[in-house]
Amino acid sequence: MNQSKFSLADLLTVLGALGFGFFCFLSLNFLTLGETVQSVVWATVIALILGGLALGAKLLKRTTREFKTCIIWEWVLLFLFVIMAFVAVFPFSHYFAVSDQKEDIKQKIISNITQAEGMFAAYESYADNRLNIYNSRLNSIVAGKSVNPSEYRSYGFVDGTDDGTQIENKLFNLKEQLYPSNYYEMKQVDSAWLANSKKYVLNWSPTGIVIVMNTIKPEITSWIDQLIEYSSFRAQGETTKNFDYPLTFNDDTDKITELGTPIPLSIGIALALYVLMLLSYLITKRHTRYPGIKVIFGTGSVKENEL
C-alpha cells in the first residue's frame, strides 16, 4: 500500500512553520520599527528553513533504499533543526516579550496622544485671545484718535472712513491669517489620525502600534510647526508672541527595538510549534527492510539491498 505523498501530518508541519514565521514577522517588525519587507523576508527564511528541515528528515526516514546514507542525512537534518530551533526562538520570542510590557508601553503612548489632543484647543484659545486683545486695542486707539492722531495712523486707520468698518476689516484680516481656509480641515484630519492611533494602541495592534510609535513625534511636531507658522502673522500695530505648545514625548522604542530574553510563554509556544513541525517525521514509519542502527555502526550482517 503506497503512502500518501502529502499527508495531514505534512500539512500540520507546513502550518506549524507558517505560524512560527508569522510570530517571527511580528517580532522582526518590532525590532526594525516597521520595516515590513525586511521583516517578511527574514521571517519567511526562518520558516522555510525549519519547515524544510522537518520535511526533509521525514522524507529521508521513509526511504526504501540506501538506508545508511539516508539515515546519516536524516540525523544531520535533525541536528540542524535543533540548532536552528535554538537560534530562531530568540526572534520568535521578541513579540511575546514586548507584549508582556504592553500596558506600560500603551500608557506612555496614550500620554503622548492625550497631550497632542489638546493642541488645537490651545491654539484656538491663543488665536481668540489675540483677536480680543487686538479688538480692544483698536477700539482704544479710535477712542483716542483726537489725542494721539499719529498712533491712529500707525495702525493703518484712514481719516474719513467709518472707524467701525475699519476695525471690522482689520479683525477679519487677522482672523483669516490665524484661521486660514485649511485650518478646520487640518484639525479634522489630524484629530482623526490621533483617534485612530489611540485605537491601535488601546487594542494593541502589533503592526499599528509600530506605525504610531514610528510616526507620532514627527506628525505632531509638523502640526505644531504649521500652527506656529499661522501665528507668525502680525496685524498692523500688533505686538505679540507666536503660539507655543511644548510637548514631552515619552519614548519607549528601546522596549521594542532591543532583543530581549525569551519568556516562558514564548518558549512554550515555540516548543509546541516545533513538535507540530516534527509531527509528520515522528509518525512516519520506516520501511520494513530498515535494518536498524547496525547499518551505521556495522554491527551484525547487512544485506546488500539494505545499504
PyMOL commands that set and color helices and strands:
alter all, ss='L'
color gray80, all
select helices_A, chain A and resi 8-31+36-61+67-99+102-117+119-143+149-154+163-178+183-202+206-231+254-257+264-283+294-297+304-306
alter helices_A, ss='H'
color red, helices_A
deselect
rebuild
show_as cartoon
